[in-house]
Amino acid sequence: MGRANRERRRMKEKARKRPHPATPHRVLWAPSGQPTLEELVALEVSAALRALAYDDSRSFEEAAARVAERPGIVGWRRATERALLGHLQSAVSGAWRRGWQPDDLVRVARRRLSGPHVRLIRDAIAAELSGYAAATIDPRWTAQLAELEARVWWRPDETYLGAWAEEQNTEWAAVVHCALEAFDLLSGLPELEKLGPIPGTARPTRSAANRPRPAVDERMLSRVRALLAKAESTTFPAEAEAFTAGAQALMARYSIDLALLAATNQSSSDEPSGRRIGIDTPYEGPKAMLLGAVAEANRCRIVWSQQLGFCTAVGFPTDLDGIEMLFTSLLIQATTAMTQAGSRTDAYGRSRTRAFRQSFLTAYAARIGERLSEATETQTAEAATEPAARNLLPVLAARDRAVEDAVAAMFPQLTERVVSVTDREGWISGRSAADLATLHDGREMLASEG
């Protein structure tokens, strides 16, 4: 059995042991006369979910077919639809309580299931959140819904399961399969660190994550995006690195200015928070390493949850905004450079492309981290000589301690992971791709942007 399957079974076993008093399929029917329609549906749904939990595909197919259709029983489909909706909504709300957010659920669905499952889970998220007052939902969740395009698109007199089957001209049996598998995934998810208030509990005065914080300068973000867009579009590595360095210099200086502002503002509530950033296959290790390098250069930290396909970045909110943009751009640049390097074979004609690319991206991440840190150190040194920043270094040290304390509080048990390098040529090529030009300190780039 592969490691992914072992991990999946381990999480399912934990889910089975976890009490679910509100989950319909956990209520067992003891025969005391003729069972009701709802009891019959609950039994068939339980049988299908039990088969999924034990990876018994044959039993699952048989049970799912019975859930989808029981000829001769009036109202079976309607009762089945209600039961499946109840299970899905219970699973989504349970995931919120265990620390999962909308982005996280869609990401894990894309990683482990198919496109229809992703859409179904997105609809379940929209349906669940539609039941809460907007003022009680964290603004970051609202932003995630917009990015995911998760909305209530079905009519008030129908459910998303029925509307989905009708719109896609999908057989009801296929919808049932999809719903059962989506529930199986959601109900087996492990506990995550809570990064903010769950729906229904967000209050500006009760949650530090919701307190006012310094607004991000949209003009600054636009200039960073423009620099990174140029870095991604140029065919000259030297220009790409210069534009990227300019973006890093701008972000570093902005972070310094905000740190000084917060230090002089006694009423400031700016404090570290967490944000999850997806790490896709293949070459997840080097990609996580690249994100870590970007985070370190911007006074943030990351924790990689490999089996779940994301890293949790911890830092001050404005710094987190910057590292997301920079990481995305650098990943595009690194992938382009790696692809242009082509494939590789060994002396016997066997492919060593995977080892080459793994080593390439690892070296790229290591060298880019060095160069981004150089840009940050340059900006810090220059700012420290200015009269208004005579207390800069103690302020930055205090913010570093605050980030470390936040990481320790969120992740009390951490283990370090080392990314291996097995291809010398890949390492040299990756390092060269990140080291082809002398980095500018950003002022020349910024001047051209102004």
C-alpha positions as CSV (number, residue, x, y, z in Angstrom):
1,M,0.0,0.0,0.0
2,G,1.4,3.4,-1.0
3,R,2.1,6.2,1.5
4,A,-0.8,8.3,0.3
5,N,-3.2,5.4,0.7
6,R,-1.9,4.7,4.2
7,E,-2.3,8.3,5.2
8,R,-5.8,8.4,3.8
9,R,-6.8,5.3,5.7
10,R,-5.2,6.7,8.9
11,M,-7.3,9.9,8.6
12,K,-10.4,7.8,8.0
13,E,-9.7,5.7,11.1
14,K,-9.4,8.9,13.1
15,A,-12.6,10.2,11.6
16,R,-14.4,7.0,12.6
17,K,-13.3,7.4,16.2
18,R,-14.2,11.0,16.4
19,P,-17.8,11.5,17.8
20,H,-20.3,13.0,15.4
21,P,-23.5,13.4,17.4
22,A,-25.1,15.6,14.7
23,T,-24.2,13.3,11.7
24,P,-27.3,11.4,10.5
25,H,-25.5,8.3,9.3
26,R,-24.1,7.7,12.8
27,V,-27.6,7.1,14.2
28,L,-28.2,3.4,13.9
29,W,-31.8,2.0,13.4
30,A,-32.9,-0.7,15.7
31,P,-35.9,-2.6,14.2
32,S,-39.0,-2.2,16.2
33,G,-41.6,-2.6,13.6
34,Q,-41.7,-1.2,10.1
35,P,-38.8,1.3,9.4
36,T,-39.6,4.7,8.1
37,L,-38.4,6.0,4.8
38,E,-35.8,8.2,6.4
39,E,-34.5,5.2,8.4
40,L,-34.2,3.1,5.3
41,V,-32.3,5.8,3.5
42,A,-30.0,6.3,6.5
43,L,-29.2,2.6,6.5
44,E,-28.3,2.5,2.8
45,V,-26.2,5.7,3.1
46,S,-24.4,4.2,6.1
47,A,-23.6,1.1,4.1
48,A,-22.1,3.1,1.2
49,L,-20.0,5.2,3.5
50,R,-18.8,2.2,5.5
51,A,-17.7,0.6,2.2
52,L,-15.8,3.8,1.2
53,A,-14.1,3.9,4.6
54,Y,-12.7,0.4,4.1
55,D,-11.9,1.0,0.4
56,D,-14.4,-1.8,-0.6
57,S,-15.2,-0.5,-4.1
58,R,-17.6,-3.4,-5.0
59,S,-19.7,-3.0,-1.9
60,F,-19.7,0.8,-2.4
61,E,-21.0,0.5,-6.0
62,E,-23.8,-1.8,-4.8
63,A,-24.8,0.4,-1.9
64,A,-24.6,3.6,-3.9
65,A,-26.9,2.1,-6.5
66,R,-29.4,1.3,-3.7
67,V,-29.1,4.9,-2.4
68,A,-29.7,6.3,-5.9
69,E,-32.8,4.2,-6.6
70,R,-35.2,1.9,-4.8
71,P,-38.0,1.0,-7.3
72,G,-41.4,0.8,-5.8
73,I,-40.7,3.1,-2.8
74,V,-42.5,6.4,-3.2
75,G,-40.5,9.5,-2.3
76,W,-37.2,7.7,-2.3
77,R,-35.2,10.2,-4.3
78,R,-36.5,13.1,-2.4
79,A,-35.6,11.5,0.9
80,T,-32.2,10.5,-0.5
81,E,-31.6,14.1,-1.6
82,R,-32.4,15.4,1.9
83,A,-30.1,12.9,3.5
84,L,-27.2,13.6,1.3
85,L,-27.6,17.4,1.7
86,G,-27.6,16.9,5.5
87,H,-24.5,14.9,5.4
88,L,-22.6,17.3,3.2
89,Q,-23.6,20.4,5.2
90,S,-22.7,18.6,8.4
91,A,-19.3,17.7,6.9
92,V,-18.6,21.3,5.8
93,S,-19.6,22.9,9.1
94,G,-17.6,20.2,10.9
95,A,-14.5,21.1,8.7
96,W,-14.9,24.7,9.8
97,R,-14.7,23.7,13.4
98,R,-11.6,21.6,12.7
99,G,-9.8,24.7,11.3
100,W,-10.5,24.3,7.5
101,Q,-11.3,27.3,5.3
102,P,-13.0,27.4,1.9
103,D,-9.8,27.5,0.0
104,D,-8.5,24.5,1.9
105,L,-11.5,22.3,1.2
106,V,-11.4,23.1,-2.6
107,R,-7.7,22.5,-2.7
108,V,-7.8,19.1,-1.1
109,A,-10.8,18.2,-3.3
110,R,-8.7,19.1,-6.4
111,R,-5.8,17.1,-5.1
112,R,-7.7,13.9,-4.3
113,L,-10.9,13.8,-6.3
114,S,-12.2,15.0,-9.7
115,G,-13.7,18.2,-11.2
116,P,-17.3,17.3,-10.4
117,H,-16.4,16.7,-6.8
118,V,-14.7,20.1,-6.6
119,R,-17.8,21.8,-8.0
120,L,-20.1,19.9,-5.6
121,I,-18.0,20.8,-2.6
122,R,-17.8,24.4,-3.8
123,D,-21.6,24.5,-3.9
124,A,-21.8,22.9,-0.5
125,I,-19.6,25.7,0.9
126,A,-21.7,28.4,-0.7
127,A,-24.9,26.8,0.7
128,E,-23.4,26.5,4.2
129,L,-22.1,30.1,4.3
130,S,-25.4,31.5,3.0
131,G,-27.0,30.6,6.3
132,Y,-24.8,33.1,8.2
133,A,-25.2,36.9,8.6
134,A,-22.5,38.6,6.5
135,A,-21.3,40.5,9.5
136,T,-20.4,37.2,11.3
137,I,-18.2,35.9,8.5
138,D,-14.4,36.8,8.5
139,P,-13.7,39.1,5.5
140,R,-10.9,36.8,4.4
141,W,-13.5,34.0,4.0
142,T,-15.7,36.3,1.9
143,A,-12.6,37.0,-0.3
144,Q,-12.0,33.3,-0.7
145,L,-15.6,32.7,-1.8
146,A,-15.2,35.4,-4.5
147,E,-11.9,33.9,-5.8
148,L,-13.5,30.4,-5.8
149,E,-16.6,31.8,-7.5
150,A,-18.6,29.9,-4.9
151,R,-22.1,31.3,-4.8
152,V,-25.7,30.2,-4.5
153,W,-26.7,29.9,-8.2
154,W,-29.7,27.5,-7.8
155,R,-33.3,28.7,-7.3
156,P,-34.8,29.0,-3.8
157,D,-37.2,26.1,-4.5
158,E,-34.4,23.6,-5.4
159,T,-31.2,22.2,-3.9
160,Y,-27.8,22.3,-5.5
161,L,-27.8,18.5,-5.9
162,G,-31.0,18.5,-7.9
163,A,-30.1,21.7,-9.8
164,W,-26.7,20.3,-10.6
165,A,-28.1,17.1,-12.0
166,E,-30.6,19.0,-14.1
167,E,-28.1,21.6,-15.4
168,Q,-25.4,19.1,-16.3
169,N,-27.9,16.6,-17.6
170,T,-26.3,14.1,-15.2
171,E,-27.9,10.9,-14.1
172,W,-29.0,10.9,-10.5
173,A,-26.8,7.9,-9.7
174,A,-23.7,9.8,-10.7
175,V,-24.7,12.7,-8.4
176,V,-25.2,10.2,-5.6
177,H,-21.7,8.7,-6.2
178,C,-20.2,12.2,-6.2
179,A,-22.0,13.3,-3.0
180,L,-21.0,10.2,-1.1
181,E,-17.4,10.4,-2.1
182,A,-17.3,14.2,-1.3
183,F,-18.7,13.5,2.2
184,D,-16.2,10.7,2.7
185,L,-13.3,13.1,2.0
186,L,-14.7,16.0,4.0
187,S,-15.6,13.9,7.1
188,G,-12.2,12.3,7.3
189,L,-10.1,15.5,7.2
190,P,-7.8,16.0,10.2
191,E,-7.6,18.9,12.6
192,L,-5.9,22.0,11.4
193,E,-4.6,25.1,13.2
194,K,-7.4,27.7,13.4
195,L,-6.3,30.8,11.6
196,G,-9.3,33.0,12.4
197,P,-12.9,32.9,13.6
198,I,-15.3,30.4,12.0
199,P,-18.5,31.5,10.4
200,G,-21.1,32.9,12.8
201,T,-18.4,34.0,15.4
202,A,-16.5,36.8,13.6
203,R,-16.7,40.0,15.7
204,P,-14.4,43.0,15.3
205,T,-14.0,43.3,19.0
206,R,-13.5,39.6,19.8
207,S,-11.0,38.5,17.3
208,A,-7.5,39.7,16.9
209,A,-7.6,38.5,13.3
210,N,-10.4,40.9,12.6
211,R,-9.0,44.0,14.2
212,P,-8.2,47.0,12.0
213,R,-4.7,46.8,10.7
214,P,-2.6,49.1,8.4
215,A,-4.2,49.2,5.0
216,V,-2.1,47.8,2.2
217,D,-1.0,50.5,-0.2
218,E,-2.7,49.5,-3.5
219,R,-0.3,51.7,-5.4
220,M,2.6,49.9,-4.0
221,L,1.0,46.5,-4.7
222,S,0.4,47.6,-8.3
223,R,4.0,48.6,-8.8
224,V,5.1,45.2,-7.3
225,R,2.7,43.4,-9.7
226,A,4.0,45.4,-12.6
227,L,7.6,44.5,-11.8
228,L,6.8,40.8,-11.4
229,A,4.8,40.8,-14.7
230,K,7.9,42.1,-16.5
231,A,10.0,39.5,-14.8
232,E,7.7,36.8,-16.0
233,S,7.4,38.1,-19.6
234,T,11.1,38.8,-20.4
235,T,13.2,36.2,-22.2
236,F,16.4,37.5,-20.6
237,P,17.2,35.9,-17.2
238,A,19.3,39.0,-16.2
239,E,16.3,41.3,-16.7
240,A,14.0,38.8,-14.9
241,E,16.2,38.8,-11.8
242,A,16.6,42.6,-11.9
243,F,12.8,43.1,-12.0
244,T,12.3,40.5,-9.2
245,A,14.9,42.2,-7.1
246,G,13.2,45.5,-7.6
247,A,9.9,44.0,-6.4
248,Q,11.6,42.6,-3.3
249,A,13.3,45.9,-2.5
250,L,10.0,47.7,-2.7
251,M,8.3,45.1,-0.5
252,A,11.1,45.2,2.0
253,R,11.1,49.0,2.3
254,Y,7.3,49.1,2.6
255,S,7.5,46.5,5.4
256,I,10.1,48.5,7.2
257,D,8.0,51.7,7.0
258,L,4.9,49.9,8.4
259,A,6.9,48.4,11.2
260,L,8.1,51.8,12.3
261,L,4.6,53.2,12.0
262,A,3.2,50.4,14.1
263,A,5.9,50.9,16.7
264,T,5.0,54.6,17.2
265,N,1.3,54.0,17.2
266,Q,0.4,52.7,20.6
267,S,-3.2,51.8,19.5
268,S,-2.0,49.6,16.6
269,S,-3.3,46.0,16.7
270,D,-1.0,44.7,13.9
271,E,0.1,41.3,14.8
272,P,1.2,38.0,13.1
273,S,-1.4,35.8,11.5
274,G,-1.4,32.6,9.4
275,R,-2.2,32.0,5.7
276,R,-2.3,28.8,3.8
277,I,-0.6,28.7,0.4
278,G,-1.0,25.7,-2.0
279,I,2.0,23.6,-3.0
280,D,1.1,21.5,-6.1
281,T,2.8,18.4,-7.5
282,P,5.3,17.6,-8.9
283,Y,8.5,18.6,-7.0
284,E,6.6,19.7,-3.9
285,G,9.7,19.7,-1.8
286,P,11.7,22.3,-3.8
287,K,8.5,24.4,-4.2
288,A,8.0,24.5,-0.5
289,M,11.7,25.4,-0.1
290,L,11.2,28.3,-2.6
291,L,8.2,29.6,-0.6
292,G,10.3,29.2,2.6
293,A,13.1,31.3,1.0
294,V,10.7,34.0,0.0
295,A,9.1,34.0,3.5
296,E,12.5,34.2,5.3
297,A,13.5,37.2,3.1
298,N,10.3,38.9,4.2
299,R,10.4,38.1,7.9
300,C,7.8,35.3,7.7
301,R,8.0,31.6,8.5
302,I,6.3,28.6,6.8
303,V,5.2,25.2,8.0
304,W,4.7,22.6,5.2
305,S,1.7,20.1,5.5
306,Q,2.9,17.8,2.7
307,Q,0.0,15.3,2.7
308,L,-2.5,18.1,2.5
309,G,-0.8,20.1,-0.3
310,F,-0.2,23.4,1.4
311,C,2.2,25.5,3.5
312,T,1.0,27.7,6.3
313,A,2.8,31.0,6.2
314,V,3.0,33.0,9.4
315,G,3.9,36.7,9.5
316,F,2.4,40.1,9.6
317,P,-0.5,40.5,7.2
318,T,1.1,43.0,4.8
319,D,4.2,40.8,4.6
320,L,2.0,37.8,3.8
321,D,0.4,39.7,1.0
322,G,3.8,40.3,-0.6
323,I,5.2,36.8,-0.3
324,E,2.1,35.3,-2.0
325,M,2.7,37.5,-5.0
326,L,6.4,37.0,-5.1
327,F,6.3,33.2,-4.7
328,T,3.7,32.8,-7.5
329,S,5.9,34.9,-9.8
330,L,9.2,33.1,-8.9
331,L,7.5,29.7,-9.4
332,I,6.5,30.8,-12.9
333,Q,10.0,32.0,-13.6
334,A,11.7,28.9,-12.2
335,T,9.4,26.5,-14.1
336,T,10.1,28.4,-17.3
337,A,13.8,28.2,-16.8
338,M,13.6,24.5,-15.8
339,T,11.6,23.6,-18.9
340,Q,14.0,25.5,-21.2
341,A,16.8,23.4,-19.7
342,G,15.2,20.4,-21.3
343,S,15.3,16.7,-20.4
344,R,18.2,14.6,-19.3
345,T,19.4,10.9,-19.7
346,D,22.2,9.0,-18.0
347,A,25.1,7.1,-19.7
348,Y,22.8,4.2,-20.3
349,G,20.1,6.2,-22.0
350,R,17.7,6.1,-19.0
351,S,15.8,9.2,-18.1
352,R,17.1,11.2,-15.2
353,T,14.9,14.2,-15.9
354,R,13.0,14.0,-12.6
355,A,16.2,14.0,-10.6
356,F,17.6,16.8,-12.7
357,R,14.5,19.0,-12.2
358,Q,14.2,18.2,-8.5
359,S,17.8,19.3,-8.0
360,F,17.4,22.3,-10.4
361,L,14.4,23.7,-8.4
362,T,16.2,23.0,-5.1
363,A,19.2,24.9,-6.1
364,Y,17.1,27.7,-7.6
365,A,15.2,28.1,-4.3
366,A,18.4,28.2,-2.3
367,R,20.1,30.8,-4.5
368,I,17.0,33.0,-4.9
369,G,16.6,32.9,-1.1
370,E,20.2,34.3,-0.8
371,R,19.6,37.0,-3.3
372,L,16.2,38.1,-1.9
373,S,17.8,38.3,1.6
374,E,20.6,40.4,0.2
375,A,18.0,42.9,-1.2
376,T,16.2,43.0,2.2
377,E,19.4,43.5,4.1
378,T,20.4,46.4,1.7
379,Q,17.1,48.1,2.3
380,T,17.3,47.6,6.1
381,A,20.8,49.0,6.3
382,E,19.9,52.0,4.3
383,A,16.7,52.7,6.3
384,A,18.7,52.3,9.6
385,T,20.9,55.3,8.7
386,E,17.9,57.6,8.4
387,P,17.1,59.8,11.4
388,A,13.4,58.7,11.6
389,A,14.6,55.0,11.9
390,R,17.1,55.2,14.7
391,N,15.1,52.4,16.6
392,L,14.6,50.3,13.5
393,L,16.7,47.2,14.4
394,P,15.0,46.7,17.9
395,V,11.6,47.1,16.2
396,L,12.4,44.5,13.6
397,A,13.8,42.2,16.2
398,A,10.6,42.5,18.2
399,R,8.6,41.6,15.1
400,D,10.7,38.6,14.4
401,R,10.1,37.4,18.0
402,A,6.4,37.9,17.6
403,V,6.4,35.8,14.4
404,E,8.4,33.0,16.1
405,D,6.0,33.1,19.1
406,A,3.0,32.8,16.7
407,V,4.6,29.8,15.0
408,A,5.3,28.1,18.3
409,A,1.7,28.7,19.5
410,M,0.2,27.4,16.2
411,F,2.5,24.5,15.8
412,P,3.8,23.2,19.2
413,Q,5.2,20.1,17.6
414,L,7.3,20.7,14.5
415,T,9.7,18.4,12.7
416,E,12.3,19.6,10.1
417,R,12.4,18.1,6.7
418,V,15.4,18.1,4.3
419,V,14.9,18.2,0.5
420,S,17.4,15.8,-1.1
421,V,19.6,16.6,-4.1
422,T,20.6,13.7,-6.3
423,D,21.6,15.3,-9.6
424,R,24.8,17.5,-9.6
425,E,24.1,19.0,-13.1
426,G,20.5,20.0,-12.0
427,W,21.9,21.7,-8.9
428,I,24.5,23.6,-10.9
429,S,22.0,24.6,-13.6
430,G,19.4,25.7,-11.1
431,R,21.9,27.8,-9.2
432,S,23.1,29.4,-12.4
433,A,19.5,30.2,-13.4
434,A,19.1,32.1,-10.2
435,D,22.6,33.8,-10.4
436,L,23.0,35.0,-14.0
437,A,23.0,38.7,-13.2
438,T,24.0,41.1,-10.5
439,L,20.9,42.0,-8.6
440,H,19.9,45.7,-8.6
441,D,18.8,47.2,-5.3
442,G,15.5,48.1,-6.8
443,R,15.8,51.9,-7.1
444,E,16.6,51.8,-10.8
445,M,13.6,49.6,-11.5
446,L,11.4,51.8,-9.3
447,A,12.5,54.9,-11.0
448,S,11.6,53.5,-14.4
449,E,8.2,52.6,-13.0
450,G,7.5,56.1,-11.6
